[in-house]
Amino acid sequence: MPQGQMKIADIDDLDYVLTMNTGFFDSVDLFPIKPKSQIEQETISLIKAKKVFLWMLDKTPRCMAAIIRENQYVNFIGHVFTPLEYRNNGFAYGVMHALCKHILDSGISYCGLFTDYGNPISNHIYKKLGFEVLDEYSDIELM
């Protein structure tokens, strides 16, 4: 495990979380593209619902992940993002490991996520954590 610990984000973390969440959406190829105002509204809602988790080191958030969808059996994790200056330190592994443990310890049976098949780094982390590929999806824009 990397140095640091997970914490649940609160409204005082909004600037950090909004920067990371915007970085996440800028780095993934999702369709449709979300306007910044929608990202901000969704970020605030996730924080208020206590669904955003930060990996903290020296009182500074280094990575984030969020529970973006849930039911009584599974919580889906998304918005996993580490700013460039903090990459290659294991922070994504740390937050994902701690968040999965948090979810499973709460009585939920499964953790799920959608990942970019073309990102070998994140896929390596998820495989190391025990995630398995169950299906593949594509976003298609019809013109």
Backbone bond lengths (Angstrom), bond angles and torsions (degrees), N, CA, C in turn:
res aa  C-N    CA-C-N  psi(-1)  N-CA   C-N-CA  omega(-1)  CA-C   N-CA-C  phi
1 M - - - 1.456 - - 1.536 109.21 -
2 P 1.329 115.81 143.96 1.465 118.63 176.61 1.526 110.58 -74.13
3 Q 1.316 116.20 164.44 1.453 119.91 173.29 1.523 108.67 -63.24
4 G 1.330 115.68 148.96 1.447 120.56 177.28 1.506 111.75 116.74
5 Q 1.324 115.63 -173.32 1.457 121.83 179.13 1.526 109.32 -155.41
6 M 1.322 114.39 159.71 1.456 120.69 178.72 1.530 109.39 -86.25
7 K 1.323 114.67 144.84 1.466 120.32 170.70 1.518 108.33 -138.88
8 I 1.326 115.57 153.03 1.455 121.38 174.01 1.524 107.20 -79.92
9 A 1.312 116.01 127.61 1.469 120.52 -178.81 1.522 110.03 -66.97
10 D 1.317 115.16 146.04 1.462 120.40 171.68 1.526 108.38 -124.67
11 I 1.304 116.38 178.79 1.463 120.82 -172.59 1.532 111.75 -62.07
12 D 1.338 118.16 -23.93 1.469 120.87 176.18 1.530 111.53 -66.65
13 D 1.328 117.07 -18.72 1.470 122.40 179.95 1.528 112.36 -92.36
14 L 1.330 117.52 5.13 1.459 121.16 -171.87 1.529 112.90 -53.59
15 D 1.317 118.47 -45.83 1.466 119.52 -177.30 1.524 111.42 -60.46
16 Y 1.338 116.91 -46.28 1.460 120.38 178.13 1.529 111.06 -61.55
17 V 1.334 115.39 -48.65 1.464 119.70 -175.62 1.522 110.71 -65.24
18 L 1.313 117.09 -41.91 1.464 120.18 179.48 1.533 110.66 -63.49
19 T 1.311 117.40 -40.68 1.467 120.81 176.91 1.530 110.55 -62.23
20 M 1.341 116.46 -45.48 1.469 119.36 -179.82 1.525 111.56 -68.71
21 N 1.321 116.99 -41.10 1.461 119.54 -179.04 1.529 110.92 -66.12
22 T 1.329 116.72 -38.50 1.461 120.32 175.52 1.524 109.53 -64.53
23 G 1.329 117.06 -41.22 1.463 121.21 175.84 1.512 112.04 -59.89
24 F 1.336 115.86 -39.58 1.466 119.96 177.50 1.524 110.17 -60.47
25 F 1.328 116.98 -52.17 1.468 119.74 -176.83 1.524 111.98 -66.92
26 D 1.334 117.71 -29.89 1.458 120.24 176.35 1.525 111.90 -71.15
27 S 1.333 117.45 -24.58 1.459 120.98 -174.31 1.526 114.08 -95.79
28 V 1.315 117.80 -12.36 1.468 119.98 -179.01 1.520 109.77 -108.17
29 D 1.291 114.83 157.02 1.462 121.19 -176.74 1.523 109.27 -103.33
30 L 1.344 115.41 67.74 1.460 120.19 -178.96 1.522 110.07 -95.99
31 F 1.307 114.57 151.16 1.453 121.51 178.94 1.513 107.93 -126.94
32 P 1.296 120.86 135.26 1.462 126.43 -3.82 1.526 110.75 -78.52
33 I 1.319 116.24 159.96 1.457 122.34 177.99 1.522 108.67 -69.42
34 K 1.335 116.44 132.57 1.458 121.05 -178.73 1.523 110.38 -89.40
35 P 1.325 117.09 134.68 1.470 118.98 173.69 1.533 109.89 -69.79
36 K 1.331 116.37 153.88 1.472 122.11 -178.33 1.527 111.75 -55.56
37 S 1.334 117.38 -36.84 1.472 119.86 -179.00 1.532 111.01 -64.31
38 Q 1.324 117.18 -36.62 1.464 120.64 177.93 1.525 110.68 -70.09
39 I 1.323 116.92 -40.34 1.464 120.37 177.03 1.524 110.00 -60.42
40 E 1.332 116.86 -42.71 1.467 120.59 179.48 1.528 111.35 -63.59
41 Q 1.337 117.46 -45.70 1.469 120.76 179.31 1.529 111.02 -61.76
42 E 1.322 117.02 -45.16 1.466 120.92 -179.86 1.531 111.32 -65.17
43 T 1.326 116.45 -37.57 1.462 120.84 179.01 1.524 110.53 -63.77
44 I 1.308 116.97 -46.18 1.464 121.19 178.45 1.526 110.51 -61.35
45 S 1.325 116.96 -43.57 1.474 120.67 178.85 1.519 111.69 -61.77
46 L 1.330 117.17 -43.42 1.472 120.80 179.13 1.529 111.00 -63.65
47 I 1.326 116.98 -41.30 1.464 120.02 178.78 1.519 110.30 -64.19
48 K 1.331 117.13 -47.33 1.465 120.44 -179.40 1.526 111.90 -61.29
49 A 1.337 116.66 -32.14 1.466 121.16 179.06 1.531 112.23 -83.57
50 K 1.335 116.88 1.57 1.466 122.75 -179.42 1.529 111.98 59.73
51 K 1.340 114.51 44.29 1.468 121.21 -178.62 1.524 113.11 -111.95
52 V 1.344 117.66 4.18 1.459 121.37 179.09 1.525 108.49 -108.20
53 F 1.327 115.31 133.53 1.456 121.61 -175.76 1.525 109.01 -125.37
54 L 1.327 115.74 133.88 1.456 121.89 -176.85 1.520 110.32 -116.04
55 W 1.321 116.36 143.38 1.460 120.28 169.00 1.515 106.24 -94.77
56 M 1.322 115.53 118.78 1.463 122.20 -173.44 1.525 110.56 -107.15
57 L 1.323 115.28 139.19 1.455 122.26 171.83 1.525 106.86 -144.89
58 D 1.306 116.43 128.75 1.467 121.60 -178.22 1.531 111.31 54.23
59 K 1.325 115.47 41.60 1.469 123.28 177.15 1.528 113.60 63.73
60 T 1.338 116.51 18.76 1.456 121.02 -179.70 1.520 109.61 -123.91
61 P 1.349 118.10 128.72 1.471 119.91 175.49 1.532 110.24 -64.41
62 R 1.331 115.57 130.48 1.466 120.79 -178.92 1.527 112.25 -110.16
63 C 1.329 116.38 -20.27 1.466 121.28 -176.07 1.523 107.44 -160.88
64 M 1.322 116.13 155.89 1.461 119.34 176.69 1.520 111.05 -135.84
65 A 1.310 115.62 159.37 1.460 124.18 170.70 1.528 105.60 -152.85
66 A 1.319 116.62 158.16 1.462 119.89 -178.55 1.520 110.21 -141.19
67 I 1.309 115.20 150.63 1.470 120.98 168.91 1.522 105.10 -85.45
68 I 1.327 116.16 113.92 1.465 119.79 -172.97 1.528 113.47 -105.50
69 R 1.307 116.61 -13.78 1.464 120.99 178.94 1.518 106.75 -156.45
70 E 1.321 116.49 143.24 1.460 118.41 -178.40 1.516 111.32 -154.56
71 N 1.311 113.81 153.24 1.452 121.59 168.37 1.531 106.90 -145.56
72 Q 1.310 117.44 -169.49 1.471 119.45 -174.30 1.521 113.48 -71.25
73 Y 1.340 118.27 -11.81 1.461 121.58 -177.05 1.525 114.39 -111.14
74 V 1.331 116.54 -31.41 1.463 120.39 -172.49 1.519 111.05 -142.77
75 N 1.330 115.67 141.67 1.461 122.69 169.62 1.517 107.08 -112.81
76 F 1.322 116.47 129.07 1.465 121.22 177.90 1.517 109.40 -96.36
77 I 1.310 115.21 130.97 1.457 122.82 -179.30 1.523 108.51 -99.48
78 G 1.300 116.14 141.37 1.455 121.03 177.37 1.512 110.16 -153.15
79 H 1.321 115.18 -173.91 1.458 122.41 177.26 1.533 111.60 56.55
80 V 1.328 116.11 32.58 1.466 120.14 178.02 1.529 107.28 -74.92
81 F 1.329 115.88 120.13 1.461 119.06 -175.42 1.520 110.85 -151.47
82 T 1.328 114.68 135.35 1.457 122.69 172.42 1.525 107.72 -122.02
83 P 1.339 118.59 124.48 1.468 119.76 175.72 1.534 110.88 -58.46
84 L 1.317 115.90 150.10 1.470 121.70 -175.81 1.528 113.11 -50.18
85 E 1.322 117.04 -41.78 1.462 119.59 -175.13 1.526 113.98 -69.02
86 Y 1.347 117.23 -12.42 1.457 120.64 -179.16 1.532 112.99 -112.08
87 R 1.308 117.38 3.66 1.474 120.33 -177.65 1.533 111.45 -71.96
88 N 1.331 113.84 160.94 1.473 123.12 178.78 1.524 112.60 67.63
89 N 1.320 116.61 29.34 1.462 122.00 176.02 1.527 112.54 -121.28
90 G 1.340 117.35 1.46 1.459 120.81 178.93 1.513 114.59 85.06
91 F 1.341 117.79 7.41 1.460 119.58 -176.29 1.527 112.52 -65.34
92 A 1.323 118.15 -37.60 1.471 120.28 177.67 1.522 110.26 -64.48
93 Y 1.322 116.03 -41.46 1.470 119.46 176.17 1.530 109.60 -60.61
94 G 1.325 116.91 -44.15 1.458 120.46 -178.86 1.512 113.08 -60.70
95 V 1.331 116.49 -49.68 1.466 118.84 -178.16 1.519 110.80 -67.20
96 M 1.331 117.98 -38.35 1.466 120.04 179.56 1.523 111.27 -67.70
97 H 1.314 117.62 -42.86 1.469 121.29 178.71 1.528 110.13 -60.59
98 A 1.341 116.18 -49.18 1.460 120.35 -178.50 1.529 112.00 -66.13
99 L 1.331 116.95 -38.33 1.462 119.84 -179.78 1.527 110.81 -68.79
100 C 1.318 117.68 -42.78 1.471 119.62 177.22 1.523 110.59 -60.42
101 K 1.326 117.31 -43.23 1.466 120.55 177.48 1.524 110.45 -61.44
102 H 1.329 116.78 -43.67 1.468 121.87 177.98 1.535 110.67 -57.67
103 I 1.327 116.47 -45.99 1.469 121.22 -179.23 1.522 110.44 -64.29
104 L 1.324 117.05 -50.43 1.471 120.68 -177.29 1.530 111.48 -66.14
105 D 1.329 117.49 -37.97 1.472 120.79 177.67 1.525 112.00 -66.21
106 S 1.338 117.46 -21.41 1.469 120.09 179.67 1.535 112.00 -81.53
107 G 1.336 117.05 -3.15 1.458 120.74 177.96 1.516 114.27 102.31
108 I 1.316 117.63 -3.31 1.468 121.02 175.68 1.525 107.52 -73.82
109 S 1.323 116.97 138.99 1.466 121.08 -173.83 1.521 114.43 -78.64
110 Y 1.338 117.52 -30.79 1.461 120.46 -172.83 1.521 112.09 -140.16
111 C 1.326 114.32 151.41 1.464 122.48 168.51 1.525 106.53 -111.38
112 G 1.303 116.72 138.07 1.459 120.88 178.10 1.510 110.09 -131.71
113 L 1.323 116.30 163.11 1.448 120.65 175.04 1.509 109.60 -162.12
114 F 1.323 114.39 159.72 1.456 122.09 170.72 1.516 105.53 -107.64
115 T 1.322 116.74 137.38 1.453 120.59 -179.09 1.517 110.44 -131.81
116 D 1.296 115.81 159.25 1.459 121.73 176.36 1.519 107.79 -82.15
117 Y 1.308 116.70 112.30 1.464 122.21 -177.79 1.530 111.00 -56.78
118 G 1.309 117.11 -27.24 1.457 121.64 -178.02 1.519 114.54 -84.98
119 N 1.337 118.52 5.47 1.460 121.56 -179.75 1.529 109.21 -109.40
120 P 1.335 117.34 93.75 1.464 119.86 -175.22 1.530 113.61 -66.40
121 I 1.329 118.04 -26.04 1.469 119.89 -178.91 1.524 110.39 -69.18
122 S 1.335 116.54 -51.87 1.470 118.34 -179.57 1.522 110.61 -65.68
123 N 1.315 117.73 -38.45 1.465 119.90 179.87 1.521 111.73 -64.15
124 H 1.329 117.29 -34.72 1.464 120.97 176.09 1.529 110.35 -64.34
125 I 1.327 116.14 -43.56 1.470 120.59 178.78 1.524 110.14 -61.28
126 Y 1.325 116.91 -46.70 1.463 120.20 -176.93 1.531 111.24 -65.52
127 K 1.319 117.48 -39.19 1.468 120.74 177.59 1.531 110.00 -64.32
128 K 1.322 116.76 -42.01 1.464 122.13 178.72 1.534 110.93 -60.96
129 L 1.340 116.94 -31.56 1.460 122.07 178.52 1.528 112.80 -81.35
130 G 1.331 117.29 -7.52 1.463 120.49 177.29 1.515 114.97 103.95
131 F 1.318 118.17 3.79 1.466 120.44 176.83 1.526 109.93 -71.10
132 E 1.313 115.40 145.70 1.457 122.25 177.86 1.518 109.64 -123.84
133 V 1.328 116.60 144.84 1.464 121.02 176.01 1.526 107.91 -73.47
134 L 1.328 115.90 124.67 1.460 120.69 178.33 1.519 111.98 -106.65
135 D 1.339 116.63 -29.17 1.453 120.00 -177.65 1.520 108.38 -163.93
136 E 1.328 116.14 167.06 1.456 121.40 176.55 1.514 108.78 -126.26
137 Y 1.349 114.97 142.15 1.458 122.16 -179.67 1.527 108.82 -129.75
138 S 1.306 116.01 157.42 1.463 121.91 175.46 1.522 108.93 -133.08
139 D 1.324 115.38 144.39 1.468 121.63 169.45 1.516 106.67 -93.70
140 I 1.320 116.28 128.69 1.455 121.42 -178.75 1.517 108.37 -127.68
141 E 1.318 116.01 129.54 1.458 121.25 176.56 1.529 108.26 -103.85
142 L 1.320 116.31 122.26 1.462 120.85 176.68 1.508 109.04 -94.28
143 M 1.303 115.52 130.41 1.460 120.62 -177.14 1.512 109.68 -99.78
